[in-house]
Amino acid sequence: MEFIYILIAIAAGAGAGFGLYLYKKSKLAEEKLKIHDEVQKIIEEAKREAESIKKEAETIKKEAHLSAKEVVYQLKSEAERELKEKTKEINYQEKRLRQKEEILDRKLEQVDRKESELSRIERELINREKQLQEKENYYRQLIKEQQLLLEKIAGMKEEEARQELFRKVEQEAKFEAAKLIKKIEDEARQEADKKAKEILSLAVQRYASDYVVDATVTAVSLPNDEMKGRIIGREGRNIRAFEALTGVDLVVDDTPELVILSSFDPIRREVARIALERLIADGRIHPARIEEVVEKARRDVDISIKEEGEKAVFELGLSGIHPEIIKLVGRLKYRTSYGQNVLQHSKEVAWLSGLMAGEIGVNVTLAKRAGLLHDIGKAVDHEMEGSHQEIGAMLARKYGEGEEVINAILSHHEDVEFSCIESALVAAADALSAARPGVRRETIESYIKRLTKLEELAMSFQGVQNCYAIQAGREVRLIVRPDLVSDEECALIARELSKRIEKELSYPGQIKVTVIRESRFIEYAK
């Protein structure tokens, strides 16, 4: 039984193994089929991709072939066009060469004809020269025979006769020349004197300007008499602040609706006038407002000075003048000389110089320029050492003016020699402008010099910030820096200045010396 069971078991194991074999075999067959199918698919895709690549290659090949054909066509077209242009240019050059050859041929023919003509003329000239030489020899022999005959008749040799003739001619010529020179000198002197008078009279006739003698006071109208009290302020603080800031004496008297600004310095007086008129129009009058308005008025006067200079230059038709020179010209409006306004005087000299230059035919523009700038030194002569001629020449040289203008500035009072006619004309015009009756006053110039000297003495002390001569020179007011000068030193400055004034100045009556020391502390709330 056991054996049967073993056989059955062996048979069952063999059957199971065979079944397993068959199962694995079927699985392998299925996997082979799948692999075969995948390989087929890959092969087909590869074939399709190969065909696609082949088609693309053919397309690229065709496009490259077409592009090459197009490039070849373009190159061929450009080459043909260049060839045509070159051919055309060569034909044109050949044509020009043929024309030039024809012209040269014609010129050569003309040269040949002229050469033949010149040869013929040369032969004729040689023949004529021979004939003239023969005639010259004949006449020379004839003259020699005549000279011998004359020497024999006169009993004098040829050289002696020539010297005698020259001596008589020389004496007669000297006598006639002396008479002619004297006649010309007399006529020239008479004509020059007459012409100079004509030029001066014509210039004065063509330029006949009014003259105004500048004063040292300016009247300011008020809307009502109540405004006087507001100008004075409580306990006079407004008027004191105004006078201290402007350096101008403000006179408030019984004249209805009018106050007077008095100062020898026209610029200060103008600043004070503008400031006071604005304060009156505004109505707010107190020390802080006065200080603000006075500062703004100073800036406006500076602008006005520049505008006056530009206006004067424009009126005279001048150009190329340095801006700093123009400002100095404008400052002359506020400068007087013997009571005559210097800007008006300078313009008058420029017009007269230009008119006279036009009459005698010299440079009119140069004459006008030199005439306008001849007194330019007076704009700053109270700030610099030296005469106004020297200062003006230095400024003109500094700002690029020509040597003719500089010479006119230096020589208009005949301190140096004239280097050109225009300088002489400026000197004549300056004398003519200053010599008219009533145009100048000696007293005003002396008065201004005295007050200027008074201020210079006050400014010479250390620590003085500003100083003003007011009350027509009867008071000098000094404003010192509180950080440099103490109260005790203020008293010392006042005493020393009064002693120097007594020693160095001549003046009527007495001069009051006031020294002001004021401390200010400013902070801003933010």
C-alpha positions as CSV (number, residue, x, y, z in Angstrom):
1,M,0.0,0.0,0.0
2,E,2.7,2.3,0.9
3,F,4.4,1.7,-2.4
4,I,1.2,2.6,-4.2
5,Y,0.9,5.8,-2.2
6,I,4.5,6.6,-3.1
7,L,3.8,6.0,-6.8
8,I,0.6,8.1,-6.5
9,A,2.6,10.8,-4.8
10,I,5.3,10.7,-7.4
11,A,2.7,10.7,-10.2
12,A,1.0,13.6,-8.6
13,G,4.3,15.5,-8.2
14,A,5.2,14.8,-11.8
15,G,1.7,16.0,-12.9
16,A,2.0,19.1,-10.8
17,G,5.5,19.8,-12.2
18,F,4.3,19.2,-15.8
19,G,1.4,21.5,-15.2
20,L,3.7,24.1,-13.8
21,Y,5.9,23.7,-16.8
22,L,3.0,24.1,-19.2
23,Y,1.9,27.2,-17.3
24,K,5.3,28.8,-17.4
25,K,5.6,27.9,-21.1
26,S,2.3,29.6,-21.9
27,K,3.4,32.7,-19.9
28,L,6.7,32.8,-21.7
29,A,4.9,32.5,-25.0
30,E,2.6,35.5,-24.1
31,E,5.6,37.6,-23.0
32,K,7.4,36.8,-26.3
33,L,4.3,37.9,-28.2
34,K,4.1,41.2,-26.2
35,I,7.8,41.8,-26.8
36,H,7.4,41.0,-30.4
37,D,4.5,43.4,-30.7
38,E,6.5,46.2,-28.9
39,V,9.5,45.6,-31.2
40,Q,7.2,45.8,-34.2
41,K,5.8,49.1,-32.9
42,I,9.3,50.5,-32.3
43,I,10.4,49.4,-35.7
44,E,7.3,51.0,-37.3
45,E,7.9,54.2,-35.3
46,A,11.5,54.3,-36.4
47,K,10.5,53.8,-40.0
48,R,8.0,56.6,-39.7
49,E,10.6,58.9,-38.1
50,A,13.1,57.9,-40.7
51,E,10.7,58.8,-43.5
52,S,9.8,62.1,-41.7
53,I,13.5,62.9,-41.4
54,K,14.1,62.0,-45.0
55,K,11.2,64.3,-46.1
56,E,12.6,67.1,-43.9
57,A,16.0,66.6,-45.3
58,E,14.6,66.8,-48.8
59,T,12.7,69.9,-47.9
60,I,15.8,71.6,-46.4
61,K,17.8,70.5,-49.4
62,K,15.2,72.1,-51.8
63,E,15.1,75.3,-49.7
64,A,18.9,75.5,-49.6
65,H,18.9,75.0,-53.3
66,L,16.4,77.7,-53.8
67,S,18.3,80.1,-51.5
68,A,21.5,79.4,-53.3
69,K,19.8,80.1,-56.6
70,E,18.4,83.4,-55.1
71,V,21.8,84.5,-53.8
72,V,23.5,83.7,-57.0
73,Y,20.8,85.7,-58.9
74,Q,21.2,88.7,-56.6
75,L,25.0,88.5,-56.9
76,K,24.7,88.3,-60.6
77,S,22.3,91.2,-60.7
78,E,24.6,93.4,-58.5
79,A,27.6,92.4,-60.6
80,E,25.7,93.4,-63.8
81,R,24.6,96.7,-62.3
82,E,28.1,97.5,-61.1
83,L,29.5,96.6,-64.5
84,K,26.9,98.9,-66.2
85,E,27.9,101.7,-63.8
86,K,31.6,101.2,-64.3
87,T,31.0,101.0,-68.1
88,K,29.0,104.2,-67.9
89,E,31.7,105.9,-65.8
90,I,34.4,104.8,-68.2
91,N,32.4,106.0,-71.2
92,Y,32.0,109.4,-69.4
93,Q,35.7,109.6,-68.7
94,E,36.6,108.7,-72.2
95,K,34.3,111.4,-73.5
96,R,35.8,114.0,-71.2
97,L,39.3,112.9,-72.3
98,R,38.4,113.3,-75.9
99,Q,37.0,116.8,-75.2
100,K,40.1,117.8,-73.3
101,E,42.3,116.5,-76.1
102,E,40.3,118.5,-78.6
103,I,40.7,121.6,-76.4
104,L,44.4,121.0,-76.0
105,D,44.8,120.6,-79.8
106,R,43.0,123.9,-80.4
107,K,45.2,125.6,-77.7
108,L,48.3,124.2,-79.3
109,E,47.3,125.6,-82.6
110,Q,46.7,129.0,-81.0
111,V,50.1,128.8,-79.3
112,D,51.8,128.0,-82.6
113,R,50.1,130.9,-84.3
114,K,51.1,133.2,-81.4
115,E,54.6,131.9,-81.5
116,S,54.9,132.7,-85.2
117,E,53.4,136.1,-84.6
118,L,55.9,136.8,-81.7
119,S,58.8,135.7,-83.9
120,R,57.7,138.1,-86.6
121,I,57.3,141.0,-84.1
122,E,60.7,140.2,-82.6
123,R,62.3,140.4,-86.0
124,E,60.7,143.8,-86.5
125,L,61.8,145.1,-83.1
126,I,65.4,144.0,-83.8
127,N,65.3,146.0,-87.1
128,R,63.8,149.0,-85.3
129,E,66.3,148.8,-82.5
130,K,69.1,148.9,-85.1
131,Q,67.6,151.9,-86.8
132,L,67.1,153.7,-83.4
133,Q,70.7,153.0,-82.4
134,E,71.9,154.5,-85.6
135,K,69.8,157.6,-85.0
136,E,70.9,157.9,-81.4
137,N,74.5,157.8,-82.4
138,Y,73.8,160.5,-85.0
139,Y,72.0,162.8,-82.5
140,R,74.6,162.2,-79.8
141,Q,77.3,163.4,-82.1
142,L,75.2,166.4,-83.1
143,I,74.6,167.4,-79.4
144,K,78.3,167.0,-78.7
145,E,79.1,169.4,-81.5
146,Q,76.5,171.9,-80.3
147,Q,77.8,171.8,-76.7
148,L,81.3,172.5,-77.9
149,L,79.9,175.4,-79.9
150,L,78.0,176.8,-76.8
151,E,81.0,176.4,-74.5
152,K,83.1,178.3,-77.0
153,I,80.5,181.1,-77.3
154,A,79.7,181.4,-73.5
155,G,83.2,181.0,-72.2
156,M,81.9,178.5,-69.5
157,K,82.1,174.7,-69.3
158,E,79.1,172.5,-69.1
159,E,79.5,171.5,-65.5
160,E,80.0,175.1,-64.3
161,A,76.8,176.2,-66.2
162,R,74.8,173.3,-64.6
163,Q,75.9,174.2,-61.1
164,E,75.1,177.9,-61.6
165,L,71.6,176.9,-62.8
166,F,71.0,174.6,-59.9
167,R,72.0,177.3,-57.4
168,K,69.6,179.9,-58.8
169,V,66.7,177.4,-59.0
170,E,67.4,176.2,-55.4
171,Q,67.3,179.8,-54.0
172,E,64.1,180.6,-55.8
173,A,62.5,177.3,-54.6
174,K,63.4,177.9,-51.0
175,F,61.9,181.4,-51.1
176,E,58.7,180.2,-52.7
177,A,58.5,177.3,-50.2
178,A,58.9,179.5,-47.2
179,K,56.1,181.9,-48.4
180,L,53.9,178.9,-49.1
181,I,54.5,177.3,-45.7
182,K,53.7,180.5,-43.9
183,K,50.5,181.0,-45.9
184,I,49.5,177.4,-45.2
185,E,50.2,177.7,-41.4
186,D,48.2,180.9,-41.2
187,E,45.3,179.5,-43.1
188,A,45.4,176.2,-41.1
189,R,45.4,178.1,-37.8
190,Q,42.5,180.3,-38.8
191,E,40.6,177.3,-40.2
192,A,41.3,175.1,-37.2
193,D,40.0,177.8,-34.8
194,K,36.9,178.4,-36.9
195,K,36.2,174.7,-37.3
196,A,36.7,173.9,-33.6
197,K,34.2,176.7,-32.8
198,E,31.7,175.4,-35.4
199,I,32.0,171.8,-34.0
200,L,31.5,172.9,-30.4
201,S,28.6,175.2,-31.2
202,L,27.0,172.5,-33.4
203,A,27.4,169.9,-30.7
204,V,25.9,172.1,-28.0
205,Q,23.0,173.1,-30.3
206,R,22.3,169.4,-31.1
207,Y,22.5,168.3,-27.4
208,A,20.7,170.9,-25.3
209,S,19.7,169.1,-22.1
210,D,18.3,170.5,-18.9
211,Y,20.3,170.5,-15.8
212,V,19.1,169.8,-12.2
213,V,21.1,170.6,-9.2
214,D,20.6,167.8,-6.6
215,A,19.6,168.8,-3.1
216,T,20.3,167.0,0.1
217,V,16.6,166.8,1.3
218,T,13.6,164.8,0.1
219,A,10.0,165.6,1.0
220,V,7.6,162.7,1.6
221,S,3.8,163.4,1.5
222,L,1.6,162.0,4.2
223,P,-2.1,161.1,3.9
224,N,-2.9,163.0,7.1
225,D,-1.2,164.6,10.1
226,E,-2.1,161.7,12.3
227,M,0.5,159.6,10.4
228,K,3.3,161.8,12.0
229,G,2.5,160.5,15.4
230,R,2.6,156.9,14.1
231,I,6.0,157.6,12.5
232,I,7.4,159.0,15.7
233,G,6.0,156.1,17.7
234,R,5.7,155.7,21.5
235,E,8.4,157.7,23.2
236,G,10.0,158.2,19.7
237,R,11.0,154.5,19.3
238,N,9.9,154.3,15.6
239,I,11.7,157.4,14.5
240,R,14.9,156.4,16.4
241,A,14.8,152.9,14.8
242,F,14.2,154.4,11.3
243,E,17.1,156.9,11.6
244,A,19.4,154.2,13.1
245,L,18.7,151.8,10.3
246,T,18.8,154.3,7.3
247,G,21.4,156.9,8.5
248,V,19.0,159.6,7.4
249,D,17.6,162.4,9.5
250,L,13.8,162.3,9.6
251,V,12.5,165.9,10.2
252,V,8.9,166.0,11.5
253,D,7.9,169.7,11.9
254,D,4.7,171.7,11.7
255,T,4.4,171.5,7.9
256,P,1.0,169.9,7.2
257,E,1.0,166.4,5.7
258,L,4.7,166.5,5.0
259,V,8.0,165.1,6.5
260,I,11.5,165.8,5.4
261,L,14.3,163.2,4.8
262,S,17.7,164.9,5.2
263,S,21.1,163.3,4.2
264,F,24.1,164.2,2.2
265,D,24.2,160.6,0.7
266,P,21.6,160.3,-2.1
267,I,21.5,156.5,-1.9
268,R,20.7,156.5,1.8
269,R,18.0,159.2,1.1
270,E,16.5,157.1,-1.7
271,V,16.4,154.0,0.5
272,A,14.8,156.0,3.3
273,R,12.2,157.5,0.9
274,I,11.2,154.1,-0.5
275,A,11.0,152.5,2.9
276,L,9.0,155.4,4.5
277,E,6.5,155.5,1.6
278,R,5.9,151.7,1.9
279,L,5.5,152.0,5.7
280,I,2.9,154.7,5.2
281,A,1.1,152.7,2.6
282,D,1.2,149.6,4.8
283,G,0.2,151.3,8.0
284,R,2.1,148.9,10.2
285,I,4.9,151.0,11.7
286,H,7.0,149.5,14.5
287,P,10.8,148.8,14.8
288,A,10.7,145.2,13.5
289,R,8.6,146.1,10.5
290,I,10.8,149.2,9.9
291,E,13.9,146.9,9.8
292,E,12.3,144.5,7.3
293,V,11.0,147.3,5.0
294,V,14.4,149.1,5.0
295,E,16.3,145.9,4.1
296,K,13.8,145.3,1.2
297,A,14.2,149.0,0.1
298,R,18.0,148.5,0.0
299,R,17.6,145.5,-2.3
300,D,15.2,147.4,-4.6
301,V,17.7,150.4,-4.8
302,D,20.4,147.9,-5.8
303,I,18.1,146.6,-8.6
304,S,17.3,150.2,-9.6
305,I,21.0,151.0,-9.8
306,K,21.6,148.2,-12.3
307,E,18.5,149.2,-14.3
308,E,19.7,152.8,-14.5
309,G,23.1,151.6,-15.8
310,E,21.5,149.4,-18.4
311,K,19.2,152.3,-19.5
312,A,22.2,154.7,-19.9
313,V,24.1,152.2,-22.0
314,F,21.0,151.4,-24.1
315,E,20.3,155.1,-24.7
316,L,23.8,155.7,-26.0
317,G,23.7,152.5,-28.2
318,L,26.8,150.9,-26.6
319,S,27.4,147.2,-26.2
320,G,30.0,144.8,-24.8
321,I,30.3,146.7,-21.4
322,H,31.1,144.5,-18.4
323,P,28.1,144.0,-16.0
324,E,30.1,145.4,-13.1
325,I,30.9,148.6,-15.1
326,I,27.1,148.9,-15.8
327,K,26.4,148.7,-12.1
328,L,29.0,151.4,-11.4
329,V,27.4,153.6,-14.1
330,G,24.0,153.1,-12.4
331,R,25.5,154.2,-9.0
332,L,26.5,157.5,-10.6
333,K,22.8,158.5,-10.5
334,Y,23.2,158.8,-6.7
335,R,26.5,160.7,-6.9
336,T,26.8,164.5,-7.3
337,S,29.8,166.6,-8.2
338,Y,29.5,170.3,-7.2
339,G,25.7,169.7,-7.1
340,Q,25.6,168.2,-10.6
341,N,24.3,164.7,-11.0
342,V,27.2,162.6,-12.2
343,L,25.2,160.1,-14.3
344,Q,23.5,163.0,-16.2
345,H,26.8,164.7,-16.6
346,S,28.4,161.5,-17.9
347,K,25.6,160.9,-20.5
348,E,25.9,164.5,-21.5
349,V,29.7,164.2,-22.0
350,A,29.1,161.0,-24.0
351,W,26.5,162.7,-26.3
352,L,28.7,165.7,-26.8
353,S,31.8,163.6,-27.5
354,G,29.9,161.5,-30.0
355,L,28.5,164.5,-31.8
356,M,31.9,166.1,-32.1
357,A,33.5,162.8,-33.2
358,G,30.9,162.5,-36.0
359,E,31.6,166.1,-37.2
360,I,35.4,165.4,-37.5
361,G,35.0,161.9,-38.8
362,V,36.6,159.8,-36.0
363,N,35.2,156.8,-34.0
364,V,31.8,157.9,-32.7
365,T,31.2,154.8,-30.6
366,L,34.6,155.0,-28.9
367,A,34.0,158.7,-28.1
368,K,30.6,157.9,-26.6
369,R,32.0,154.9,-24.6
370,A,34.9,157.0,-23.2
371,G,32.6,159.9,-22.4
372,L,30.2,157.7,-20.5
373,L,33.0,156.1,-18.4
374,H,35.2,159.1,-17.9
375,D,33.9,159.7,-14.3
376,I,33.3,156.1,-13.4
377,G,35.8,156.4,-10.6
378,K,33.4,158.7,-8.7
379,A,31.1,155.8,-8.1
380,V,33.5,154.4,-5.6
381,D,36.0,157.2,-4.9
382,H,34.7,157.5,-1.3
383,E,35.6,153.7,-0.8
384,M,39.1,153.7,-2.4
385,E,42.2,155.7,-2.2
386,G,43.3,157.9,-5.1
387,S,41.8,160.4,-7.5
388,H,38.7,159.5,-9.4
389,Q,40.7,159.4,-12.7
390,E,43.1,156.8,-11.3
391,I,40.3,154.7,-9.7
392,G,38.3,154.9,-13.0
393,A,41.3,153.8,-15.1
394,M,42.0,150.9,-12.7
395,L,38.4,149.7,-12.9
396,A,38.3,150.1,-16.7
397,R,41.5,148.1,-17.0
398,K,40.1,145.4,-14.6
399,Y,36.9,144.9,-16.6
400,G,38.5,144.8,-20.0
401,E,38.1,148.3,-21.5
402,G,40.5,149.3,-24.3
403,E,43.6,151.5,-23.9
404,E,41.8,154.4,-25.7
405,V,39.0,154.5,-23.1
406,I,41.6,154.2,-20.2
407,N,43.6,157.1,-21.6
408,A,40.4,159.2,-21.9
409,I,39.6,158.5,-18.3
410,L,43.1,159.5,-17.1
411,S,43.4,162.5,-19.4
412,H,40.0,164.2,-19.2
413,H,41.4,166.7,-16.7
414,E,44.7,166.9,-18.7
415,D,46.7,165.1,-16.0
416,V,48.3,162.9,-18.7
417,E,48.8,163.4,-22.5
418,F,46.1,162.4,-25.0
419,S,46.9,159.3,-26.9
420,C,44.0,159.6,-29.4
421,I,41.6,162.3,-30.7
422,E,38.7,160.7,-28.8
423,S,40.5,161.5,-25.5
424,A,40.8,165.1,-26.4
425,L,37.1,165.2,-27.4
426,V,36.1,163.7,-24.0
427,A,38.1,166.4,-22.2
428,A,36.5,169.1,-24.2
429,A,33.0,167.7,-23.7
430,D,33.7,167.4,-19.9
431,A,34.8,171.0,-19.7
432,L,31.8,172.1,-21.8
433,S,29.3,170.2,-19.7
434,A,30.7,171.5,-16.4
435,A,31.1,175.1,-17.5
436,R,27.5,175.8,-18.3
437,P,26.0,178.6,-16.1
438,G,24.3,177.2,-13.0
439,V,25.1,173.6,-13.6
440,R,27.5,173.3,-10.6
441,R,27.6,174.6,-7.0
442,E,30.9,174.6,-5.0
443,T,29.1,174.7,-1.7
444,I,27.3,171.4,-2.0
445,E,30.5,169.6,-2.9
446,S,32.3,171.0,0.1
447,Y,29.4,170.1,2.3
448,I,29.4,166.4,1.1
449,K,33.2,166.1,1.4
450,R,33.0,167.4,5.0
451,L,30.2,164.9,6.0
452,T,32.0,162.0,4.2
453,K,35.2,162.8,6.1
454,L,33.2,162.9,9.3
455,E,31.9,159.4,8.7
456,E,35.4,158.1,7.7
457,L,36.7,159.3,11.1
458,A,33.9,157.5,12.9
459,M,34.5,154.2,11.0
460,S,38.2,154.3,11.9
461,F,37.4,153.1,15.4
462,Q,37.5,149.4,16.1
463,G,34.2,147.7,16.8
464,V,32.1,150.4,14.9
465,Q,29.6,148.5,12.7
466,N,27.8,151.5,11.1
467,C,27.9,155.3,11.3
468,Y,25.8,158.1,9.9
469,A,26.3,161.8,9.8
470,I,22.8,163.4,10.3
471,Q,21.3,166.8,11.2
472,A,23.2,168.3,8.3
473,G,26.5,167.3,9.9
474,R,25.6,168.6,13.4
475,E,25.4,165.0,14.7
476,V,27.3,161.8,14.0
477,R,25.7,158.5,15.2
478,L,27.8,155.4,15.7
479,I,26.4,151.9,16.0
480,V,28.9,149.5,17.6
481,R,29.0,145.7,18.0
482,P,28.0,144.7,21.5
483,D,30.3,141.6,21.5
484,L,33.4,143.8,20.8
485,V,32.7,147.0,22.6
486,S,31.6,147.5,26.2
487,D,29.6,150.3,27.7
488,E,32.7,151.9,29.2
489,E,34.5,151.6,25.8
490,C,31.5,153.4,24.1
491,A,32.1,156.4,26.3
492,L,35.8,156.3,25.4
493,I,35.0,156.1,21.7
494,A,32.7,159.1,21.9
495,R,35.3,161.2,23.7
496,E,38.2,160.2,21.4
497,L,36.1,160.9,18.3
498,S,35.0,164.3,19.5
499,K,38.7,165.2,20.1
500,R,39.7,164.0,16.6
501,I,36.9,165.9,15.0
502,E,38.1,169.1,16.8
503,K,41.6,168.4,15.6
504,E,41.1,167.3,12.0
505,L,37.9,169.0,10.7
506,S,36.7,172.5,10.2
507,Y,33.0,173.0,10.9
508,P,30.6,175.6,12.1
509,G,28.9,175.4,15.5
510,Q,29.2,172.0,17.3
511,I,28.9,168.3,16.4
512,K,27.1,165.9,18.6
513,V,28.7,162.4,18.9
514,T,26.2,159.6,19.8
515,V,27.4,156.0,20.3
516,I,24.7,153.3,20.3
517,R,25.3,149.8,21.8
518,E,22.4,147.5,21.4
519,S,22.2,143.8,22.3
520,R,19.8,141.5,20.4
521,F,19.0,137.9,21.3
522,I,17.0,135.9,18.6
523,E,15.5,132.5,18.9
524,Y,12.8,130.8,16.8
525,A,9.9,128.8,18.2
526,K,9.3,125.7,16.0
